[in-house]
């Protein structure tokens, strides 16, 4: 068996309608032997596993279906990382897919790469015919970035990132189970162990938006926002522990943006005294954990500006959210 260049962890919970498209996008003939693909069926009850097994029959050295008891998104990542043999590691949700040509180019670059984190542009939209490119390369440029002196201009998520597997292990990445939104930890924690990052000007990940039942739907956020709050506090504590790290500025920026993002999503809750009380209490707790996260979150885009004004005025602008909620993006 040839050495695996890239391990892909596919979180596949009841995605029968989408998983074939995801796996077809991965099984590129020129590079399939260099891929290790864990399709982790997280206690699903539909035909997802059967479809994955059909691909495994065709590519037995590259596609590995796994059916396990439901443990949530974090458990799928934990499983794949604990079994990964690839030089690099990348995540894929089972209802999303990769740009196959971009994946081929990525694997070609990774074969001879030594950087800790690779960043790509990615595409987002409701389906393959309606995609918009998030172009990080245009803002950050190419070349290898030293993380001790580099702070990205734009916030980024797991869709853009590929990690050297040993960096994920070096930072002790283990995700909590039965909790949504844990990809935020995947983005932040490796920044403490990584030294280098490189941007490429082509897209790999295609992120589907607008599907009913997605964790980032408005309904899911309202139901699970307390899980986001828990991760917000966990990340603030992580940031506070990294104050002596040479990579502290980029860690602080990422965690501060997450706090502003958490407040942004809490603004989607019903406008009432209880919702405001929760926002104010979270902001106060984060400040107690990390004054830097509290302060720099006020510089994180439009929500940061709003948060800064709310703090200065006793959160009076909050009551205008009743008229602005329909314009908030989520």
Secondary structure per residue as TSV (DSSP state, phi and psi in degrees):
chain	resnum	aa	ss	phi	psi
A	1	X	-	360.0	132.4
A	2	X	-	-71.0	153.4
A	3	X	-	-65.3	136.1
A	4	X	-	-81.3	132.3
A	5	X	S	-88.5	-39.0
A	6	X	E	-137.9	127.1
A	7	X	E	-96.6	130.1
A	8	X	E	-114.6	123.7
A	9	X	E	-99.2	114.1
A	10	X	E	-103.8	112.6
A	11	X	E	-81.0	116.1
A	12	X	-	-131.4	81.0
A	13	X	S	-106.8	108.4
A	14	X	S	49.6	56.0
A	15	X	-	-119.9	39.7
A	16	X	T	-53.0	-37.1
A	17	X	T	-74.3	-13.0
A	18	X	T	-123.1	-21.8
A	19	X	H	-66.6	-32.2
A	20	X	H	-63.4	-42.8
A	21	X	H	-62.2	-41.3
A	22	X	H	-61.5	-45.7
A	23	X	H	-72.6	-35.2
A	24	X	H	-60.7	-37.6
A	25	X	H	-68.2	-23.9
A	26	X	H	-87.0	-33.8
A	27	X	-	-85.2	68.3
A	28	X	-	-86.2	120.9
A	29	X	T	-51.6	-41.0
A	30	X	T	-66.9	-22.1
A	31	X	T	-126.5	-1.7
A	32	X	G	-56.8	-34.5
A	33	X	G	-69.5	-15.2
A	34	X	G	-96.3	0.3
A	35	X	E	-106.9	147.9
A	36	X	E	-124.6	112.7
A	37	X	E	-116.9	111.2
A	38	X	E	-96.3	115.2
A	39	X	E	-99.6	101.6
A	40	X	E	-98.1	100.7
A	41	X	E	-79.7	104.7
A	42	X	E	-87.2	65.8
A	43	X	S	72.5	25.8
A	44	X	-	-70.3	165.1
A	45	X	-	-123.5	5.9
A	46	X	S	-104.0	-157.0
A	47	X	S	-91.7	15.5
A	48	X	H	-55.9	-48.2
A	49	X	H	-62.9	-40.5
A	50	X	H	-61.3	-40.5
A	51	X	H	-65.4	-42.2
A	52	X	H	-62.5	-39.2
A	53	X	H	-65.3	-34.0
A	54	X	H	-64.0	-39.3
A	55	X	H	-69.1	-36.3
A	56	X	H	-64.6	-33.4
A	57	X	H	-65.5	-31.6
A	58	X	H	-83.3	-32.4
A	59	X	-	-130.6	67.1
A	60	X	T	-66.3	-20.0
A	61	X	T	-92.5	0.4
A	62	X	T	-131.0	-29.4
A	63	X	E	-111.4	124.7
A	64	X	E	-127.4	97.5
A	65	X	E	-72.9	140.6
A	66	X	E	-134.1	127.3
A	67	X	E	-113.7	127.0
A	68	X	E	-142.5	168.5
A	69	X	-	-62.3	144.4
A	70	X	-	-61.0	126.8
A	71	X	-	-135.1	2.0
A	72	X	-	87.8	171.7
A	73	X	H	-55.0	-44.1
A	74	X	H	-58.2	-35.2
A	75	X	H	-67.9	-30.1
A	76	X	H	-69.3	-39.3
A	77	X	H	-67.9	-43.1
A	78	X	H	-58.8	-42.6
A	79	X	H	-62.0	-51.1
A	80	X	H	-63.9	-41.9
A	81	X	H	-66.8	-36.2
A	82	X	H	-69.7	-21.3
A	83	X	H	-107.6	-3.5
A	84	X	-	-66.8	136.8
A	85	X	-	-117.8	-4.4
A	86	X	S	-70.8	153.1
A	87	X	S	-64.2	-38.1
A	88	X	E	-122.6	165.9
A	89	X	E	-139.9	133.1
A	90	X	E	-141.4	147.4
A	91	X	E	-99.7	150.5
A	92	X	E	-147.7	125.9
A	93	X	E	-78.4	143.8
A	94	X	T	-65.2	-17.3
A	95	X	T	-96.8	0.8
A	96	X	-	-102.2	-171.8
A	97	X	E	-159.8	169.9
A	98	X	E	-105.5	150.0
A	99	X	-	-72.7	113.2
A	100	X	H	-62.2	-39.6
A	101	X	H	-68.2	-39.0
A	102	X	H	-63.0	-39.4
A	103	X	H	-63.3	-42.7
A	104	X	H	-60.1	-43.4
A	105	X	H	-66.4	-38.7
A	106	X	H	-62.1	-48.0
A	107	X	H	-61.0	-38.9
A	108	X	H	-60.9	-41.0
A	109	X	H	-70.4	-38.4
A	110	X	H	-68.9	-28.0
A	111	X	H	-54.7	-40.1
A	112	X	T	-111.4	15.9
A	113	X	-	-88.2	150.3
A	114	X	-	-125.4	1.4
A	115	X	-	-72.3	156.6
A	116	X	S	-82.4	-36.9
A	117	X	E	-132.1	130.2
A	118	X	E	-108.3	133.4
A	119	X	E	-115.6	132.1
A	120	X	E	-123.2	156.6
A	121	X	E	-61.5	160.3
A	122	X	E	-142.6	164.4
A	123	X	E	-111.1	146.1
A	124	X	E	-139.0	142.0
A	125	X	E	168.8	175.6
A	126	X	E	-77.5	-21.2
A	127	X	E	-163.6	170.6
A	128	X	T	-61.2	-20.9
A	129	X	T	-87.1	-9.6
A	130	X	E	-135.4	77.3
A	131	X	E	-120.5	144.2
A	132	X	E	-118.5	136.8
A	133	X	E	-88.0	129.0
A	134	X	E	-91.1	106.5
A	135	X	-	-97.7	90.0
A	136	X	S	-73.7	-36.6
A	137	X	H	-59.4	-37.4
A	138	X	H	-61.0	-31.2
A	139	X	H	-91.7	-38.3
A	140	X	H	-96.3	-25.0
A	141	X	-	75.9	175.6
A	142	X	S	-90.1	-163.6
A	143	X	S	84.4	167.0
A	144	X	E	-89.1	127.6
A	145	X	E	-98.0	133.3
A	146	X	E	-85.3	114.9
A	147	X	T	-66.2	-17.2
A	148	X	T	-73.6	-16.1
A	149	X	T	-128.0	4.7
A	150	X	-	-114.9	131.0
A	151	X	-	-128.5	117.6
A	152	X	-	-60.1	144.4
A	153	X	S	-72.0	-32.8
A	154	X	S	-118.5	147.0
A	155	X	-	-62.9	152.8
A	156	X	-	-140.5	159.0
A	157	X	-	-127.7	-176.9
A	158	X	G	-65.6	-22.3
A	159	X	G	-61.2	-28.6
A	160	X	G	-88.8	-10.7
A	161	X	E	-109.7	141.0
A	162	X	E	-129.4	133.1
A	163	X	E	-114.6	142.7
A	164	X	E	-66.0	127.3
A	165	X	H	-56.7	-39.6
A	166	X	H	-65.8	-24.7
A	167	X	H	-69.5	-40.1
A	168	X	H	-63.4	-37.4
A	169	X	H	-74.2	-36.1
A	170	X	H	-66.1	-31.3
A	171	X	T	-86.4	0.8
A	172	X	T	69.5	34.2
A	173	X	-	-66.6	115.3
A	174	X	-	-140.4	122.3
A	175	X	-	-91.7	144.8
A	176	X	-	-66.5	147.4
A	177	X	S	-95.8	159.8
A	178	X	S	57.7	34.4
A	179	X	-	-134.6	132.3
A	180	X	S	-82.0	166.0
A	181	X	-	70.2	17.1
A	182	X	T	-72.1	-7.4
A	183	X	H	-61.7	-20.0
A	184	X	H	-61.2	-33.5
A	185	X	H	-72.1	-35.5
A	186	X	H	-63.0	-34.8
A	187	X	H	-73.2	-42.4
A	188	X	H	-85.4	-46.8
A	189	X	H	-58.6	-42.4
A	190	X	G	-63.7	-18.8
A	191	X	G	-64.0	-19.7
A	192	X	G	-78.9	-26.0
A	193	X	T	-103.9	-23.6
A	194	X	-	-76.1	154.7
A	195	X	-	-118.4	-28.0
A	196	X	E	-133.6	152.4
A	197	X	E	-143.4	143.5
A	198	X	E	-135.6	139.2
A	199	X	E	-103.2	140.8
A	200	X	E	-120.7	152.0
A	201	X	E	-94.7	28.4
A	202	X	E	-131.7	157.2
A	203	X	E	-94.2	147.3
A	204	X	E	-123.5	-58.0
A	205	X	E	-79.5	138.0
A	206	X	E	-118.4	110.6
A	207	X	E	-99.4	113.9
A	208	X	E	-78.6	129.0
A	209	X	-	-120.5	154.4
A	210	X	S	90.9	2.4
A	211	X	-	-80.7	135.8
A	212	X	T	-59.8	138.2
A	213	X	T	90.4	-5.2
A	214	X	-	-67.5	150.9
A	215	X	T	-65.7	-21.7
A	216	X	T	-98.9	12.3
A	217	X	S	-71.7	157.0
A	218	X	H	-59.1	-39.4
A	219	X	H	-67.1	-41.8
A	220	X	H	-66.3	-39.2
A	221	X	H	-62.3	-43.7
A	222	X	H	-63.1	-32.1
A	223	X	H	-80.8	-33.8
A	224	X	H	-118.2	16.3
A	225	X	H	-62.9	-24.8
A	226	X	H	-67.7	-26.9
A	227	X	H	-67.3	-37.6
A	228	X	H	-65.0	-38.9
A	229	X	H	-61.5	-44.9
A	230	X	H	-59.8	-40.9
A	231	X	H	-69.5	-34.8
A	232	X	H	-59.0	-48.1
A	233	X	H	-66.8	-37.6
A	234	X	H	-63.7	-41.2
A	235	X	H	-69.3	-37.2
A	236	X	H	-61.6	-41.2
A	237	X	H	-65.9	-39.8
A	238	X	H	-59.9	-45.6
A	239	X	H	-61.4	-43.0
A	240	X	H	-60.5	-32.9
A	241	X	H	-74.2	-14.2
A	242	X	T	-100.9	13.6
A	243	X	T	-59.9	-28.0
A	244	X	T	-92.1	0.0
A	245	X	S	-73.8	141.3
A	246	X	T	-63.2	-19.6
A	247	X	T	-94.3	12.0
A	248	X	H	-55.4	-42.0
A	249	X	H	-58.0	-42.7
A	250	X	H	-74.3	-32.5
A	251	X	H	-65.2	-47.0
A	252	X	H	-59.5	-41.5
A	253	X	H	-64.0	-46.1
A	254	X	H	-63.7	-44.8
A	255	X	H	-70.1	-38.0
A	256	X	H	-62.6	-39.9
A	257	X	H	-66.5	-33.6
A	258	X	H	-66.8	-40.0
A	259	X	H	-63.0	-45.0
A	260	X	H	-61.1	-38.4
A	261	X	H	-65.1	-37.8
A	262	X	H	-63.4	-44.2
A	263	X	H	-61.1	-41.1
A	264	X	H	-55.0	-47.7
A	265	X	H	-71.4	-30.4
A	266	X	H	-68.6	-22.5
A	267	X	T	-70.8	-9.9
A	268	X	T	-82.7	-11.0
A	269	X	S	-70.1	161.3
A	270	X	-	-52.9	134.1
A	271	X	S	-74.6	107.4
A	272	X	S	-160.5	171.0
A	273	X	H	-62.1	-36.5
A	274	X	H	-66.4	-43.2
A	275	X	H	-62.8	-42.7
A	276	X	H	-63.9	-40.0
A	277	X	H	-59.2	-40.8
A	278	X	H	-67.1	-40.0
A	279	X	H	-64.3	-47.5
A	280	X	H	-63.2	-40.3
A	281	X	H	-65.6	-41.2
A	282	X	H	-63.5	-46.4
A	283	X	H	-59.2	-39.2
A	284	X	H	-67.1	-42.0
A	285	X	H	-66.5	-41.7
A	286	X	H	-63.0	-39.0
A	287	X	H	-62.8	-38.4
A	288	X	H	-67.7	-30.7
A	289	X	H	-78.9	-45.8
A	290	X	-	-149.0	107.2
A	291	X	H	-60.7	-34.8
A	292	X	H	-65.6	-44.9
A	293	X	H	-60.9	-43.3
A	294	X	H	-58.6	-48.6
A	295	X	H	-69.7	-46.9
A	296	X	H	-74.3	-21.2
A	297	X	H	-64.2	-23.8
A	298	X	T	-73.7	-3.4
A	299	X	T	-110.2	9.1
A	300	X	S	-94.3	81.9
A	301	X	H	65.4	-156.7
A	302	X	H	-64.8	-41.4
A	303	X	H	-65.9	-37.7
A	304	X	H	-61.0	-42.1
A	305	X	H	-63.5	-42.7
A	306	X	H	-63.8	-42.7
A	307	X	H	-61.9	-40.2
A	308	X	H	-62.9	-43.7
A	309	X	H	-66.7	-40.7
A	310	X	H	-61.7	-42.7
A	311	X	H	-61.1	-39.5
A	312	X	H	-73.2	-21.5
A	313	X	T	-116.0	19.8
A	314	X	T	66.9	27.5
A	315	X	T	66.7	23.8
A	316	X	G	-60.3	-39.8
A	317	X	G	-61.3	-16.0
A	318	X	G	-53.8	-37.7
A	319	X	G	-68.2	-16.4
A	320	X	G	-76.5	-8.3
A	321	X	H	-65.0	-21.8
A	322	X	H	-59.1	-29.9
A	323	X	H	-96.8	-13.8
A	324	X	H	-105.5	-11.8
A	325	X	G	-57.6	-36.2
A	326	X	G	-65.7	-17.1
A	327	X	G	-96.2	-9.7
A	328	X	-	-70.9	134.9
A	329	X	-	-88.4	143.7
A	330	X	-	-144.1	360.0
